[in-house]
Amino acid sequence: MAEARRLLIDSLRWEVVVNTGESILEALEIEDRYGLSFWDSLIVQAAIGSGVERIYSEDLGHGQNYGPVQVINPFAGG
């Protein structure tokens, strides 16, 4: 029960990014620039818009930079 409470309290601090018309246009630009899927582009756009420096993902290229955001694959060896 204590662990569940701790996790819930932690998640309440997370910022929810709401897509706007502007963010969708920015995601389309990211899609064109980097050749990502639209949905991955929305993730990258949300990260950039929120000032995130790293995205942990096994789907995006390990070590790839998308503007100021770098992708880290937590399962990549070395």
C-alpha positions as CSV (number, residue, x, y, z in Angstrom):
1,M,0.0,0.0,0.0
2,A,2.8,2.4,0.9
3,E,4.5,1.8,-2.5
4,A,1.3,2.4,-4.4
5,R,0.8,5.7,-2.5
6,R,4.4,6.7,-3.2
7,L,3.9,6.0,-7.0
8,L,0.7,7.9,-7.1
9,I,2.1,10.9,-5.3
10,D,5.1,10.8,-7.8
11,S,2.8,10.7,-10.8
12,L,0.8,13.7,-9.6
13,R,3.9,15.8,-10.3
14,W,4.0,14.8,-13.9
15,E,3.2,17.4,-16.5
16,V,0.4,16.4,-18.9
17,V,1.1,17.8,-22.4
18,V,-2.0,18.7,-24.3
19,N,-1.8,18.8,-28.1
20,T,-2.8,22.1,-29.7
21,G,-3.0,23.0,-33.3
22,E,0.5,24.6,-33.0
23,S,2.0,21.5,-31.4
24,I,0.5,19.3,-34.2
25,L,2.0,21.6,-36.8
26,E,5.4,21.4,-35.0
27,A,5.1,17.6,-35.0
28,L,4.4,17.6,-38.7
29,E,7.6,19.6,-39.2
30,I,9.5,17.1,-37.0
31,E,8.0,14.2,-39.1
32,D,9.3,15.8,-42.3
33,R,12.7,16.7,-41.0
34,Y,13.6,13.4,-39.3
35,G,11.4,10.9,-41.2
36,L,9.6,9.8,-38.0
37,S,6.1,8.5,-37.7
38,F,3.6,11.2,-36.8
39,W,3.0,9.6,-33.4
40,D,6.8,9.5,-32.6
41,S,7.0,13.1,-33.8
42,L,4.3,14.1,-31.3
43,I,6.3,12.5,-28.5
44,V,9.5,14.4,-29.7
45,Q,7.5,17.6,-30.0
46,A,6.1,17.2,-26.5
47,A,9.5,16.6,-25.1
48,I,11.0,19.7,-26.8
49,G,8.1,21.8,-25.7
50,S,8.5,20.7,-22.1
51,G,12.2,21.3,-22.0
52,V,13.0,17.5,-21.7
53,E,16.7,16.6,-22.5
54,R,16.3,12.9,-22.9
55,I,13.7,10.4,-24.1
56,Y,14.1,6.8,-23.0
57,S,12.8,4.6,-25.8
58,E,13.6,1.3,-27.5
59,D,11.7,2.5,-30.6
60,L,13.6,5.6,-31.5
61,G,17.3,5.5,-32.6
62,H,19.7,5.2,-29.6
63,G,21.9,8.2,-29.4
64,Q,19.8,10.1,-32.0
65,N,19.3,13.8,-31.3
66,Y,16.1,15.6,-32.3
67,G,16.9,19.2,-31.8
68,P,17.8,19.5,-28.1
69,V,16.4,16.1,-27.2
70,Q,18.5,12.9,-27.2
71,V,17.2,9.4,-27.3
72,I,18.5,6.8,-24.9
73,N,17.6,3.1,-25.4
74,P,17.7,1.6,-21.9
75,F,18.1,-1.8,-23.4
76,A,21.1,-1.0,-25.7
77,G,24.3,-2.7,-24.7
78,G,27.3,-0.7,-23.7
